[in-house]
Amino acid sequence: MEDPVNGLHVIFTGTRGTLNRGNITVGPPGRITASDNQLNVFLNAPLAPGMPLCFTVWSESESITVHTALWSSNFNVVGKAEAIPPK
């Protein structure tokens, strides 16, 4: 994004409604809520343009994938986020 963001909303497929235990691994501190097939990230400080945000999430199902991911600023959607495939 060209402007700082402070939130991320991600919808996954393949979770069978079992998401929980989200954790930010790279990026500003914040909190994550995870339930059903959705994860929300609320950052304490804005994420600068071009900086990555990485997180882990737990699911009972194997091979979950990102269906939709949206950046937000103060709870307003500002653009689509893209997943970086694991190495």
PyMOL Python script that loads the backbone (N, CA, C, O; Angstrom):
from pymol import cmd

cmd.read_pdbstr("""\
ATOM      1  N   MET A   1       0.837  -1.183   0.000  1.00  0.00           N
ATOM      2  CA  MET A   1       0.000   0.000   0.000  1.00  0.00           C
ATOM      3  C   MET A   1       0.881   1.244   0.000  1.00  0.00           C
ATOM      4  O   MET A   1       2.023   1.209   0.458  1.00  0.00           O
ATOM      5  N   GLU A   2       0.350   2.319  -0.507  1.00  0.00           N
ATOM      6  CA  GLU A   2       1.091   3.580  -0.544  1.00  0.00           C
ATOM      7  C   GLU A   2       0.981   4.351   0.769  1.00  0.00           C
ATOM      8  O   GLU A   2       1.823   5.199   1.064  1.00  0.00           O
ATOM      9  N   ASP A   3      -0.046   4.061   1.553  1.00  0.00           N
ATOM     10  CA  ASP A   3      -0.257   4.731   2.833  1.00  0.00           C
ATOM     11  C   ASP A   3      -0.141   3.709   3.959  1.00  0.00           C
ATOM     12  O   ASP A   3      -0.368   2.520   3.739  1.00  0.00           O
ATOM     13  N   PRO A   4       0.209   4.161   5.165  1.00  0.00           N
ATOM     14  CA  PRO A   4       0.285   3.228   6.290  1.00  0.00           C
ATOM     15  C   PRO A   4      -1.071   2.579   6.571  1.00  0.00           C
ATOM     16  O   PRO A   4      -2.119   3.184   6.343  1.00  0.00           O
ATOM     17  N   VAL A   5      -1.039   1.358   7.061  1.00  0.00           N
ATOM     18  CA  VAL A   5      -2.253   0.633   7.439  1.00  0.00           C
ATOM     19  C   VAL A   5      -2.091   0.144   8.882  1.00  0.00           C
ATOM     20  O   VAL A   5      -0.973   0.003   9.378  1.00  0.00           O
ATOM     21  N   ASN A   6      -3.209  -0.108   9.537  1.00  0.00           N
ATOM     22  CA  ASN A   6      -3.113  -0.616  10.909  1.00  0.00           C
ATOM     23  C   ASN A   6      -4.030  -1.810  11.164  1.00  0.00           C
ATOM     24  O   ASN A   6      -4.299  -2.166  12.311  1.00  0.00           O
ATOM     25  N   GLY A   7      -4.502  -2.419  10.083  1.00  0.00           N
ATOM     26  CA  GLY A   7      -5.342  -3.590  10.247  1.00  0.00           C
ATOM     27  C   GLY A   7      -5.297  -4.505   9.035  1.00  0.00           C
ATOM     28  O   GLY A   7      -4.975  -4.079   7.926  1.00  0.00           O
ATOM     29  N   LEU A   8      -5.623  -5.763   9.267  1.00  0.00           N
ATOM     30  CA  LEU A   8      -5.671  -6.760   8.203  1.00  0.00           C
ATOM     31  C   LEU A   8      -6.794  -7.736   8.526  1.00  0.00           C
ATOM     32  O   LEU A   8      -6.922  -8.193   9.661  1.00  0.00           O
ATOM     33  N   HIS A   9      -7.612  -8.055   7.515  1.00  0.00           N
ATOM     34  CA  HIS A   9      -8.689  -9.029   7.648  1.00  0.00           C
ATOM     35  C   HIS A   9      -8.431 -10.125   6.626  1.00  0.00           C
ATOM     36  O   HIS A   9      -8.309  -9.848   5.432  1.00  0.00           O
ATOM     37  N   VAL A  10      -8.348 -11.375   7.091  1.00  0.00           N
ATOM     38  CA  VAL A  10      -8.035 -12.494   6.205  1.00  0.00           C
ATOM     39  C   VAL A  10      -9.106 -13.571   6.357  1.00  0.00           C
ATOM     40  O   VAL A  10      -9.457 -13.967   7.469  1.00  0.00           O
ATOM     41  N   ILE A  11      -9.617 -14.036   5.216  1.00  0.00           N
ATOM     42  CA  ILE A  11     -10.549 -15.160   5.182  1.00  0.00           C
ATOM     43  C   ILE A  11      -9.801 -16.334   4.554  1.00  0.00           C
ATOM     44  O   ILE A  11      -9.205 -16.202   3.484  1.00  0.00           O
ATOM     45  N   PHE A  12      -9.839 -17.479   5.228  1.00  0.00           N
ATOM     46  CA  PHE A  12      -9.150 -18.681   4.766  1.00  0.00           C
ATOM     47  C   PHE A  12     -10.152 -19.714   4.253  1.00  0.00           C
ATOM     48  O   PHE A  12     -11.327 -19.694   4.620  1.00  0.00           O
ATOM     49  N   THR A  13      -9.671 -20.611   3.403  1.00  0.00           N
ATOM     50  CA  THR A  13     -10.447 -21.782   3.014  1.00  0.00           C
ATOM     51  C   THR A  13      -9.753 -23.013   3.561  1.00  0.00           C
ATOM     52  O   THR A  13      -8.543 -23.009   3.787  1.00  0.00           O
ATOM     53  N   GLY A  14     -10.526 -24.066   3.773  1.00  0.00           N
ATOM     54  CA  GLY A  14      -9.961 -25.322   4.248  1.00  0.00           C
ATOM     55  C   GLY A  14      -9.797 -25.422   5.749  1.00  0.00           C
ATOM     56  O   GLY A  14      -9.213 -26.394   6.229  1.00  0.00           O
ATOM     57  N   THR A  15     -10.292 -24.452   6.511  1.00  0.00           N
ATOM     58  CA  THR A  15     -10.095 -24.461   7.967  1.00  0.00           C
ATOM     59  C   THR A  15     -11.104 -25.323   8.709  1.00  0.00           C
ATOM     60  O   THR A  15     -10.855 -25.761   9.832  1.00  0.00           O
ATOM     61  N   ARG A  16     -12.225 -25.556   8.083  1.00  0.00           N
ATOM     62  CA  ARG A  16     -13.349 -26.244   8.748  1.00  0.00           C
ATOM     63  C   ARG A  16     -13.722 -25.540  10.041  1.00  0.00           C
ATOM     64  O   ARG A  16     -14.158 -26.173  11.003  1.00  0.00           O
ATOM     65  N   GLY A  17     -13.546 -24.214  10.055  1.00  0.00           N
ATOM     66  CA  GLY A  17     -13.953 -23.402  11.199  1.00  0.00           C
ATOM     67  C   GLY A  17     -13.124 -23.566  12.450  1.00  0.00           C
ATOM     68  O   GLY A  17     -13.641 -23.396  13.555  1.00  0.00           O
ATOM     69  N   THR A  18     -11.825 -23.898  12.306  1.00  0.00           N
ATOM     70  CA  THR A  18     -11.019 -24.209  13.488  1.00  0.00           C
ATOM     71  C   THR A  18      -9.883 -23.233  13.767  1.00  0.00           C
ATOM     72  O   THR A  18      -8.984 -23.567  14.538  1.00  0.00           O
ATOM     73  N   LEU A  19      -9.885 -22.051  13.178  1.00  0.00           N
ATOM     74  CA  LEU A  19      -8.771 -21.122  13.405  1.00  0.00           C
ATOM     75  C   LEU A  19      -8.732 -20.619  14.840  1.00  0.00           C
ATOM     76  O   LEU A  19      -9.767 -20.313  15.432  1.00  0.00           O
ATOM     77  N   ASN A  20      -7.519 -20.538  15.395  1.00  0.00           N
ATOM     78  CA  ASN A  20      -7.289 -19.862  16.671  1.00  0.00           C
ATOM     79  C   ASN A  20      -5.792 -19.696  16.875  1.00  0.00           C
ATOM     80  O   ASN A  20      -5.003 -20.097  16.019  1.00  0.00           O
ATOM     81  N   ARG A  21      -5.399 -19.121  17.977  1.00  0.00           N
ATOM     82  CA  ARG A  21      -3.992 -18.909  18.354  1.00  0.00           C
ATOM     83  C   ARG A  21      -3.198 -18.112  17.312  1.00  0.00           C
ATOM     84  O   ARG A  21      -2.100 -18.524  16.937  1.00  0.00           O
ATOM     85  N   GLY A  22      -3.721 -17.002  16.847  1.00  0.00           N
ATOM     86  CA  GLY A  22      -2.971 -16.140  15.938  1.00  0.00           C
ATOM     87  C   GLY A  22      -1.857 -15.413  16.671  1.00  0.00           C
ATOM     88  O   GLY A  22      -2.005 -15.036  17.833  1.00  0.00           O
ATOM     89  N   ASN A  23      -0.734 -15.218  15.978  1.00  0.00           N
ATOM     90  CA  ASN A  23       0.422 -14.563  16.583  1.00  0.00           C
ATOM     91  C   ASN A  23       1.170 -13.754  15.523  1.00  0.00           C
ATOM     92  O   ASN A  23       1.493 -14.282  14.459  1.00  0.00           O
ATOM     93  N   ILE A  24       1.447 -12.491  15.801  1.00  0.00           N
ATOM     94  CA  ILE A  24       2.241 -11.656  14.894  1.00  0.00           C
ATOM     95  C   ILE A  24       3.706 -12.044  15.064  1.00  0.00           C
ATOM     96  O   ILE A  24       4.223 -12.043  16.181  1.00  0.00           O
ATOM     97  N   THR A  25       4.381 -12.377  13.955  1.00  0.00           N
ATOM     98  CA  THR A  25       5.792 -12.766  14.017  1.00  0.00           C
ATOM     99  C   THR A  25       6.715 -11.701  13.440  1.00  0.00           C
ATOM    100  O   THR A  25       7.879 -11.622  13.835  1.00  0.00           O
ATOM    101  N   VAL A  26       6.225 -10.882  12.516  1.00  0.00           N
ATOM    102  CA  VAL A  26       6.992  -9.767  11.947  1.00  0.00           C
ATOM    103  C   VAL A  26       6.034  -8.601  11.772  1.00  0.00           C
ATOM    104  O   VAL A  26       4.968  -8.745  11.174  1.00  0.00           O
ATOM    105  N   GLY A  27       6.422  -7.438  12.301  1.00  0.00           N
ATOM    106  CA  GLY A  27       5.589  -6.251  12.173  1.00  0.00           C
ATOM    107  C   GLY A  27       5.401  -5.592  13.525  1.00  0.00           C
ATOM    108  O   GLY A  27       5.918  -6.072  14.534  1.00  0.00           O
ATOM    109  N   PRO A  28       4.662  -4.491  13.548  1.00  0.00           N
ATOM    110  CA  PRO A  28       4.423  -3.800  14.808  1.00  0.00           C
ATOM    111  C   PRO A  28       3.600  -4.668  15.756  1.00  0.00           C
ATOM    112  O   PRO A  28       2.858  -5.543  15.310  1.00  0.00           O
ATOM    113  N   PRO A  29       3.725  -4.431  17.054  1.00  0.00           N
ATOM    114  CA  PRO A  29       2.899  -5.174  18.005  1.00  0.00           C
ATOM    115  C   PRO A  29       1.418  -4.904  17.761  1.00  0.00           C
ATOM    116  O   PRO A  29       1.041  -3.882  17.187  1.00  0.00           O
ATOM    117  N   GLY A  30       0.611  -5.820  18.198  1.00  0.00           N
ATOM    118  CA  GLY A  30      -0.830  -5.680  18.062  1.00  0.00           C
ATOM    119  C   GLY A  30      -1.505  -6.925  18.586  1.00  0.00           C
ATOM    120  O   GLY A  30      -0.901  -7.710  19.318  1.00  0.00           O
ATOM    121  N   ARG A  31      -2.752  -7.105  18.214  1.00  0.00           N
ATOM    122  CA  ARG A  31      -3.458  -8.299  18.657  1.00  0.00           C
ATOM    123  C   ARG A  31      -4.156  -8.934  17.462  1.00  0.00           C
ATOM    124  O   ARG A  31      -4.465  -8.275  16.469  1.00  0.00           O
ATOM    125  N   ILE A  32      -4.391 -10.216  17.589  1.00  0.00           N
ATOM    126  CA  ILE A  32      -5.059 -10.979  16.545  1.00  0.00           C
ATOM    127  C   ILE A  32      -6.274 -11.668  17.143  1.00  0.00           C
ATOM    128  O   ILE A  32      -6.204 -12.241  18.230  1.00  0.00           O
ATOM    129  N   THR A  33      -7.374 -11.608  16.433  1.00  0.00           N
ATOM    130  CA  THR A  33      -8.526 -12.438  16.763  1.00  0.00           C
ATOM    131  C   THR A  33      -8.680 -13.439  15.631  1.00  0.00           C
ATOM    132  O   THR A  33      -8.619 -13.071  14.458  1.00  0.00           O
ATOM    133  N   ALA A  34      -8.879 -14.688  15.976  1.00  0.00           N
ATOM    134  CA  ALA A  34      -9.050 -15.739  14.979  1.00  0.00           C
ATOM    135  C   ALA A  34     -10.195 -16.629  15.406  1.00  0.00           C
ATOM    136  O   ALA A  34     -10.215 -17.135  16.528  1.00  0.00           O
ATOM    137  N   SER A  35     -11.146 -16.818  14.511  1.00  0.00           N
ATOM    138  CA  SER A  35     -12.248 -17.740  14.785  1.00  0.00           C
ATOM    139  C   SER A  35     -12.876 -18.153  13.461  1.00  0.00           C
ATOM    140  O   SER A  35     -12.767 -17.460  12.449  1.00  0.00           O
ATOM    141  N   ASP A  36     -13.533 -19.299  13.502  1.00  0.00           N
ATOM    142  CA  ASP A  36     -14.141 -19.877  12.306  1.00  0.00           C
ATOM    143  C   ASP A  36     -13.092 -19.959  11.198  1.00  0.00           C
ATOM    144  O   ASP A  36     -12.124 -20.710  11.315  1.00  0.00           O
ATOM    145  N   ASN A  37     -13.281 -19.193  10.124  1.00  0.00           N
ATOM    146  CA  ASN A  37     -12.319 -19.188   9.024  1.00  0.00           C
ATOM    147  C   ASN A  37     -11.724 -17.797   8.800  1.00  0.00           C
ATOM    148  O   ASN A  37     -11.183 -17.518   7.730  1.00  0.00           O
ATOM    149  N   GLN A  38     -11.822 -16.921   9.813  1.00  0.00           N
ATOM    150  CA  GLN A  38     -11.370 -15.541   9.650  1.00  0.00           C
ATOM    151  C   GLN A  38     -10.363 -15.137  10.718  1.00  0.00           C
ATOM    152  O   GLN A  38     -10.396 -15.607  11.855  1.00  0.00           O
ATOM    153  N   LEU A  39      -9.468 -14.249  10.304  1.00  0.00           N
ATOM    154  CA  LEU A  39      -8.453 -13.713  11.200  1.00  0.00           C
ATOM    155  C   LEU A  39      -8.441 -12.195  11.032  1.00  0.00           C
ATOM    156  O   LEU A  39      -8.476 -11.691   9.909  1.00  0.00           O
ATOM    157  N   ASN A  40      -8.391 -11.473  12.140  1.00  0.00           N
ATOM    158  CA  ASN A  40      -8.294 -10.016  12.127  1.00  0.00           C
ATOM    159  C   ASN A  40      -7.064  -9.591  12.906  1.00  0.00           C
ATOM    160  O   ASN A  40      -6.828 -10.055  14.021  1.00  0.00           O
ATOM    161  N   VAL A  41      -6.285  -8.705  12.308  1.00  0.00           N
ATOM    162  CA  VAL A  41      -5.089  -8.167  12.948  1.00  0.00           C
ATOM    163  C   VAL A  41      -5.341  -6.697  13.247  1.00  0.00           C
ATOM    164  O   VAL A  41      -5.741  -5.940  12.363  1.00  0.00           O
ATOM    165  N   PHE A  42      -5.110  -6.294  14.481  1.00  0.00           N
ATOM    166  CA  PHE A  42      -5.249  -4.906  14.909  1.00  0.00           C
ATOM    167  C   PHE A  42      -3.883  -4.455  15.415  1.00  0.00           C
ATOM    168  O   PHE A  42      -3.458  -4.867  16.495  1.00  0.00           O
ATOM    169  N   LEU A  43      -3.198  -3.620  14.655  1.00  0.00           N
ATOM    170  CA  LEU A  43      -1.844  -3.181  15.009  1.00  0.00           C
ATOM    171  C   LEU A  43      -1.881  -1.984  15.943  1.00  0.00           C
ATOM    172  O   LEU A  43      -2.748  -1.120  15.809  1.00  0.00           O
ATOM    173  N   ASN A  44      -0.938  -1.922  16.897  1.00  0.00           N
ATOM    174  CA  ASN A  44      -0.844  -0.788  17.824  1.00  0.00           C
ATOM    175  C   ASN A  44      -0.259   0.441  17.144  1.00  0.00           C
ATOM    176  O   ASN A  44      -0.493   1.565  17.588  1.00  0.00           O
ATOM    177  N   ALA A  45       0.498   0.239  16.074  1.00  0.00           N
ATOM    178  CA  ALA A  45       1.111   1.335  15.320  1.00  0.00           C
ATOM    179  C   ALA A  45       0.948   1.022  13.838  1.00  0.00           C
ATOM    180  O   ALA A  45       0.839  -0.147  13.468  1.00  0.00           O
ATOM    181  N   PRO A  46       0.929   2.039  12.987  1.00  0.00           N
ATOM    182  CA  PRO A  46       0.775   1.786  11.556  1.00  0.00           C
ATOM    183  C   PRO A  46       1.942   0.982  10.978  1.00  0.00           C
ATOM    184  O   PRO A  46       3.087   1.102  11.413  1.00  0.00           O
ATOM    185  N   LEU A  47       1.611   0.174   9.999  1.00  0.00           N
ATOM    186  CA  LEU A  47       2.604  -0.572   9.232  1.00  0.00           C
ATOM    187  C   LEU A  47       2.998   0.315   8.053  1.00  0.00           C
ATOM    188  O   LEU A  47       2.147   0.691   7.246  1.00  0.00           O
ATOM    189  N   ALA A  48       4.269   0.646   7.954  1.00  0.00           N
ATOM    190  CA  ALA A  48       4.745   1.538   6.900  1.00  0.00           C
ATOM    191  C   ALA A  48       4.601   0.884   5.527  1.00  0.00           C
ATOM    192  O   ALA A  48       4.666  -0.341   5.419  1.00  0.00           O
ATOM    193  N   PRO A  49       4.406   1.687   4.476  1.00  0.00           N
ATOM    194  CA  PRO A  49       4.315   1.140   3.128  1.00  0.00           C
ATOM    195  C   PRO A  49       5.538   0.289   2.790  1.00  0.00           C
ATOM    196  O   PRO A  49       6.673   0.674   3.071  1.00  0.00           O
ATOM    197  N   GLY A  50       5.290  -0.868   2.185  1.00  0.00           N
ATOM    198  CA  GLY A  50       6.368  -1.760   1.774  1.00  0.00           C
ATOM    199  C   GLY A  50       6.886  -2.687   2.853  1.00  0.00           C
ATOM    200  O   GLY A  50       7.687  -3.575   2.563  1.00  0.00           O
ATOM    201  N   MET A  51       6.451  -2.507   4.090  1.00  0.00           N
ATOM    202  CA  MET A  51       6.912  -3.361   5.187  1.00  0.00           C
ATOM    203  C   MET A  51       6.017  -4.600   5.272  1.00  0.00           C
ATOM    204  O   MET A  51       4.807  -4.508   5.064  1.00  0.00           O
ATOM    205  N   PRO A  52       6.610  -5.756   5.579  1.00  0.00           N
ATOM    206  CA  PRO A  52       5.798  -6.970   5.678  1.00  0.00           C
ATOM    207  C   PRO A  52       5.102  -7.085   7.027  1.00  0.00           C
ATOM    208  O   PRO A  52       5.535  -6.509   8.025  1.00  0.00           O
ATOM    209  N   LEU A  53       4.035  -7.830   7.027  1.00  0.00           N
ATOM    210  CA  LEU A  53       3.346  -8.230   8.246  1.00  0.00           C
ATOM    211  C   LEU A  53       3.228  -9.744   8.168  1.00  0.00           C
ATOM    212  O   LEU A  53       2.601 -10.271   7.250  1.00  0.00           O
ATOM    213  N   CYS A  54       3.820 -10.441   9.114  1.00  0.00           N
ATOM    214  CA  CYS A  54       3.785 -11.903   9.121  1.00  0.00           C
ATOM    215  C   CYS A  54       3.095 -12.377  10.393  1.00  0.00           C
ATOM    216  O   CYS A  54       3.219 -11.765  11.454  1.00  0.00           O
ATOM    217  N   PHE A  55       2.371 -13.473  10.260  1.00  0.00           N
ATOM    218  CA  PHE A  55       1.683 -14.035  11.414  1.00  0.00           C
ATOM    219  C   PHE A  55       1.586 -15.544  11.258  1.00  0.00           C
ATOM    220  O   PHE A  55       1.728 -16.088  10.163  1.00  0.00           O
ATOM    221  N   THR A  56       1.344 -16.196  12.370  1.00  0.00           N
ATOM    222  CA  THR A  56       1.025 -17.615  12.362  1.00  0.00           C
ATOM    223  C   THR A  56      -0.388 -17.774  12.904  1.00  0.00           C
ATOM    224  O   THR A  56      -0.874 -16.937  13.665  1.00  0.00           O
ATOM    225  N   VAL A  57      -1.029 -18.847  12.507  1.00  0.00           N
ATOM    226  CA  VAL A  57      -2.360 -19.166  13.008  1.00  0.00           C
ATOM    227  C   VAL A  57      -2.472 -20.686  13.061  1.00  0.00           C
ATOM    228  O   VAL A  57      -1.879 -21.385  12.240  1.00  0.00           O
ATOM    229  N   TRP A  58      -3.225 -21.190  14.017  1.00  0.00           N
ATOM    230  CA  TRP A  58      -3.379 -22.622  14.184  1.00  0.00           C
ATOM    231  C   TRP A  58      -4.730 -23.066  13.645  1.00  0.00           C
ATOM    232  O   TRP A  58      -5.731 -22.369  13.808  1.00  0.00           O
ATOM    233  N   SER A  59      -4.755 -24.228  13.002  1.00  0.00           N
ATOM    234  CA  SER A  59      -5.992 -24.831  12.526  1.00  0.00           C
ATOM    235  C   SER A  59      -5.881 -26.339  12.658  1.00  0.00           C
ATOM    236  O   SER A  59      -4.803 -26.900  12.461  1.00  0.00           O
ATOM    237  N   GLU A  60      -6.982 -27.002  12.987  1.00  0.00           N
ATOM    238  CA  GLU A  60      -6.993 -28.460  13.038  1.00  0.00           C
ATOM    239  C   GLU A  60      -6.886 -29.074  11.650  1.00  0.00           C
ATOM    240  O   GLU A  60      -6.494 -30.231  11.503  1.00  0.00           O
ATOM    241  N   SER A  61      -7.238 -28.291  10.631  1.00  0.00           N
ATOM    242  CA  SER A  61      -7.206 -28.783   9.257  1.00  0.00           C
ATOM    243  C   SER A  61      -5.844 -28.534   8.625  1.00  0.00           C
ATOM    244  O   SER A  61      -5.168 -27.555   8.941  1.00  0.00           O
ATOM    245  N   GLU A  62      -5.457 -29.417   7.742  1.00  0.00           N
ATOM    246  CA  GLU A  62      -4.203 -29.268   7.000  1.00  0.00           C
ATOM    247  C   GLU A  62      -4.469 -28.522   5.695  1.00  0.00           C
ATOM    248  O   GLU A  62      -5.569 -28.560   5.143  1.00  0.00           O
ATOM    249  N   SER A  63      -3.462 -27.866   5.241  1.00  0.00           N
ATOM    250  CA  SER A  63      -3.483 -27.192   3.950  1.00  0.00           C
ATOM    251  C   SER A  63      -4.560 -26.108   3.845  1.00  0.00           C
ATOM    252  O   SER A  63      -5.388 -26.120   2.935  1.00  0.00           O
ATOM    253  N   ILE A  64      -4.528 -25.178   4.793  1.00  0.00           N
ATOM    254  CA  ILE A  64      -5.439 -24.039   4.685  1.00  0.00           C
ATOM    255  C   ILE A  64      -4.824 -23.027   3.720  1.00  0.00           C
ATOM    256  O   ILE A  64      -3.602 -22.949   3.600  1.00  0.00           O
ATOM    257  N   THR A  65      -5.653 -22.264   3.042  1.00  0.00           N
ATOM    258  CA  THR A  65      -5.173 -21.269   2.086  1.00  0.00           C
ATOM    259  C   THR A  65      -5.920 -19.957   2.277  1.00  0.00           C
ATOM    260  O   THR A  65      -7.052 -19.931   2.758  1.00  0.00           O
ATOM    261  N   VAL A  66      -5.262 -18.872   1.890  1.00  0.00           N
ATOM    262  CA  VAL A  66      -5.878 -17.555   1.962  1.00  0.00           C
ATOM    263  C   VAL A  66      -6.883 -17.417   0.816  1.00  0.00           C
ATOM    264  O   VAL A  66      -6.545 -17.624  -0.349  1.00  0.00           O
ATOM    265  N   HIS A  67      -8.103 -17.070   1.161  1.00  0.00           N
ATOM    266  CA  HIS A  67      -9.139 -16.818   0.155  1.00  0.00           C
ATOM    267  C   HIS A  67      -9.176 -15.329  -0.189  1.00  0.00           C
ATOM    268  O   HIS A  67      -9.148 -14.953  -1.361  1.00  0.00           O
ATOM    269  N   THR A  68      -9.239 -14.486   0.846  1.00  0.00           N
ATOM    270  CA  THR A  68      -9.295 -13.039   0.675  1.00  0.00           C
ATOM    271  C   THR A  68      -8.522 -12.383   1.806  1.00  0.00           C
ATOM    272  O   THR A  68      -8.595 -12.823   2.953  1.00  0.00           O
ATOM    273  N   ALA A  69      -7.776 -11.325   1.479  1.00  0.00           N
ATOM    274  CA  ALA A  69      -7.053 -10.569   2.504  1.00  0.00           C
ATOM    275  C   ALA A  69      -7.168  -9.082   2.176  1.00  0.00           C
ATOM    276  O   ALA A  69      -6.896  -8.664   1.051  1.00  0.00           O
ATOM    277  N   LEU A  70      -7.570  -8.296   3.160  1.00  0.00           N
ATOM    278  CA  LEU A  70      -7.802  -6.864   2.958  1.00  0.00           C
ATOM    279  C   LEU A  70      -7.088  -6.035   4.019  1.00  0.00           C
ATOM    280  O   LEU A  70      -7.199  -6.310   5.213  1.00  0.00           O
ATOM    281  N   TRP A  71      -6.352  -5.015   3.571  1.00  0.00           N
ATOM    282  CA  TRP A  71      -5.740  -4.047   4.481  1.00  0.00           C
ATOM    283  C   TRP A  71      -6.787  -3.041   4.909  1.00  0.00           C
ATOM    284  O   TRP A  71      -7.720  -2.740   4.164  1.00  0.00           O
ATOM    285  N   SER A  72      -6.624  -2.521   6.125  1.00  0.00           N
ATOM    286  CA  SER A  72      -7.526  -1.464   6.590  1.00  0.00           C
ATOM    287  C   SER A  72      -6.741  -0.394   7.340  1.00  0.00           C
ATOM    288  O   SER A  72      -5.631  -0.623   7.822  1.00  0.00           O
ATOM    289  N   SER A  73      -7.348   0.760   7.418  1.00  0.00           N
ATOM    290  CA  SER A  73      -6.817   1.875   8.193  1.00  0.00           C
ATOM    291  C   SER A  73      -7.963   2.410   9.034  1.00  0.00           C
ATOM    292  O   SER A  73      -8.964   2.888   8.501  1.00  0.00           O
ATOM    293  N   ASN A  74      -7.813   2.328  10.342  1.00  0.00           N
ATOM    294  CA  ASN A  74      -8.865   2.748  11.270  1.00  0.00           C
ATOM    295  C   ASN A  74     -10.205   2.103  10.925  1.00  0.00           C
ATOM    296  O   ASN A  74     -11.239   2.770  10.905  1.00  0.00           O
ATOM    297  N   PHE A  75     -10.174   0.800  10.654  1.00  0.00           N
ATOM    298  CA  PHE A  75     -11.345  -0.033  10.377  1.00  0.00           C
ATOM    299  C   PHE A  75     -11.981   0.204   8.997  1.00  0.00           C
ATOM    300  O   PHE A  75     -13.056  -0.330   8.722  1.00  0.00           O
ATOM    301  N   ASN A  76     -11.347   0.982   8.142  1.00  0.00           N
ATOM    302  CA  ASN A  76     -11.842   1.211   6.784  1.00  0.00           C
ATOM    303  C   ASN A  76     -10.952   0.469   5.796  1.00  0.00           C
ATOM    304  O   ASN A  76      -9.734   0.651   5.793  1.00  0.00           O
ATOM    305  N   VAL A  77     -11.557  -0.368   4.958  1.00  0.00           N
ATOM    306  CA  VAL A  77     -10.794  -1.121   3.969  1.00  0.00           C
ATOM    307  C   VAL A  77     -10.140  -0.157   2.992  1.00  0.00           C
ATOM    308  O   VAL A  77     -10.785   0.740   2.449  1.00  0.00           O
ATOM    309  N   VAL A  78      -8.821  -0.364   2.778  1.00  0.00           N
ATOM    310  CA  VAL A  78      -8.083   0.529   1.869  1.00  0.00           C
ATOM    311  C   VAL A  78      -7.449  -0.215   0.693  1.00  0.00           C
ATOM    312  O   VAL A  78      -6.929   0.424  -0.222  1.00  0.00           O
ATOM    313  N   GLY A  79      -7.480  -1.538   0.695  1.00  0.00           N
ATOM    314  CA  GLY A  79      -6.920  -2.266  -0.428  1.00  0.00           C
ATOM    315  C   GLY A  79      -6.740  -3.739  -0.159  1.00  0.00           C
ATOM    316  O   GLY A  79      -6.869  -4.212   0.970  1.00  0.00           O
ATOM    317  N   LYS A  80      -6.439  -4.450  -1.225  1.00  0.00           N
ATOM    318  CA  LYS A  80      -6.249  -5.895  -1.158  1.00  0.00           C
ATOM    319  C   LYS A  80      -4.826  -6.216  -0.717  1.00  0.00           C
ATOM    320  O   LYS A  80      -3.870  -5.591  -1.176  1.00  0.00           O
ATOM    321  N   ALA A  81      -4.693  -7.185   0.169  1.00  0.00           N
ATOM    322  CA  ALA A  81      -3.378  -7.667   0.609  1.00  0.00           C
ATOM    323  C   ALA A  81      -3.066  -8.951  -0.155  1.00  0.00           C
ATOM    324  O   ALA A  81      -3.971  -9.669  -0.580  1.00  0.00           O
ATOM    325  N   GLU A  82      -1.790  -9.224  -0.322  1.00  0.00           N
ATOM    326  CA  GLU A  82      -1.392 -10.441  -1.026  1.00  0.00           C
ATOM    327  C   GLU A  82      -0.516 -11.289  -0.122  1.00  0.00           C
ATOM    328  O   GLU A  82       0.373 -10.784   0.563  1.00  0.00           O
ATOM    329  N   ALA A  83      -0.781 -12.574  -0.133  1.00  0.00           N
ATOM    330  CA  ALA A  83       0.014 -13.511   0.672  1.00  0.00           C
ATOM    331  C   ALA A  83       1.357 -13.768  -0.005  1.00  0.00           C
ATOM    332  O   ALA A  83       1.440 -13.883  -1.228  1.00  0.00           O
ATOM    333  N   ILE A  84       2.388 -13.856   0.798  1.00  0.00           N
ATOM    334  CA  ILE A  84       3.714 -14.222   0.310  1.00  0.00           C
ATOM    335  C   ILE A  84       3.868 -15.719   0.575  1.00  0.00           C
ATOM    336  O   ILE A  84       3.790 -16.153   1.724  1.00  0.00           O
ATOM    337  N   PRO A  85       4.085 -16.505  -0.470  1.00  0.00           N
ATOM    338  CA  PRO A  85       4.203 -17.953  -0.257  1.00  0.00           C
ATOM    339  C   PRO A  85       5.379 -18.297   0.642  1.00  0.00           C
ATOM    340  O   PRO A  85       6.421 -17.646   0.565  1.00  0.00           O
ATOM    341  N   PRO A  86       5.234 -19.311   1.495  1.00  0.00           N
ATOM    342  CA  PRO A  86       6.355 -19.720   2.352  1.00  0.00           C
ATOM    343  C   PRO A  86       7.510 -20.264   1.515  1.00  0.00           C
ATOM    344  O   PRO A  86       7.306 -20.816   0.434  1.00  0.00           O
ATOM    345  N   LYS A  87       8.711 -20.100   2.028  1.00  0.00           N
ATOM    346  CA  LYS A  87       9.902 -20.582   1.307  1.00  0.00           C
ATOM    347  C   LYS A  87      10.198 -22.000   1.671  1.00  0.00           C
ATOM    348  O   LYS A  87      11.160 -22.579   1.168  1.00  0.00           O
TER     349      LYS A  87
END
""", "prot")
cmd.dss("prot")
cmd.show_as("cartoon", "prot")
cmd.util.cbc("prot")
cmd.orient("prot")
